[in-house]
Amino acid sequence: MFQIKKAYSRSDVLTELLINRALAIQGSTGLKDAHRFLTRHRIKPQVIKRVLSSPNDRRH
């Protein structure tokens, strides 16, 4: 089995998908809805703050 190497890769694919969805929510309905979505999915508060405060400065 071979692996794809990236400069940065999330170890948790589910978290990555949830964050991507939250950023889409933030773009369409706002910060409050995105925050609620991530909180409902038990994303850590420090991650929520980092991701939603700087959506254009994401780690890839």
C-alpha positions as semicolon CSV with decimal commas, in nm:
position;residue;x (nm);y (nm);z (nm)
1;M;0,000;0,000;0,000
2;F;0,139;0,342;-0,085
3;Q;0,072;0,674;0,083
4;I;0,026;1,020;-0,059
5;K;0,256;1,268;0,111
6;K;0,137;1,622;0,173
7;A;0,297;1,917;0,346
8;Y;0,012;1,894;0,597
9;S;-0,254;1,631;0,632
10;R;-0,525;1,606;0,894
11;S;-0,517;1,281;1,083
12;D;-0,892;1,291;1,132
13;V;-1,080;1,291;0,803
14;L;-1,416;1,346;0,973
15;T;-1,290;1,666;1,136
16;E;-1,164;1,786;0,800
17;L;-1,504;1,727;0,640
18;L;-1,686;1,901;0,926
19;I;-1,456;2,203;0,906
20;N;-1,501;2,227;0,530
21;R;-1,878;2,216;0,578
22;A;-1,864;2,478;0,854
23;L;-1,667;2,713;0,629
24;A;-1,930;2,671;0,358
25;I;-2,198;2,749;0,617
26;Q;-2,003;3,053;0,733
27;G;-1,988;3,179;0,376
28;S;-2,358;3,130;0,313
29;T;-2,544;3,193;0,639
30;G;-2,284;3,341;0,870
31;L;-2,047;3,287;1,158
32;K;-2,313;3,204;1,416
33;D;-2,449;2,909;1,216
34;A;-2,100;2,777;1,144
35;H;-2,009;2,798;1,513
36;R;-2,330;2,619;1,610
37;F;-2,260;2,344;1,354
38;L;-1,908;2,279;1,484
39;T;-2,018;2,293;1,847
40;R;-2,295;2,042;1,776
41;H;-2,034;1,808;1,628
42;R;-1,811;1,841;1,936
43;I;-1,519;2,015;1,768
44;K;-1,281;2,158;2,029
45;P;-1,339;2,528;2,109
46;Q;-0,979;2,625;2,025
47;V;-1,015;2,464;1,681
48;I;-1,345;2,643;1,620
49;K;-1,192;2,977;1,713
50;R;-0,887;2,925;1,491
51;V;-1,082;2,803;1,189
52;L;-1,369;3,051;1,194
53;S;-1,162;3,357;1,282
54;S;-0,928;3,308;0,984
55;P;-1,108;3,106;0,715
56;N;-0,861;3,215;0,445
57;D;-0,553;3,113;0,646
58;R;-0,623;2,742;0,661
59;R;-0,376;2,458;0,695
60;H;-0,377;2,223;0,398
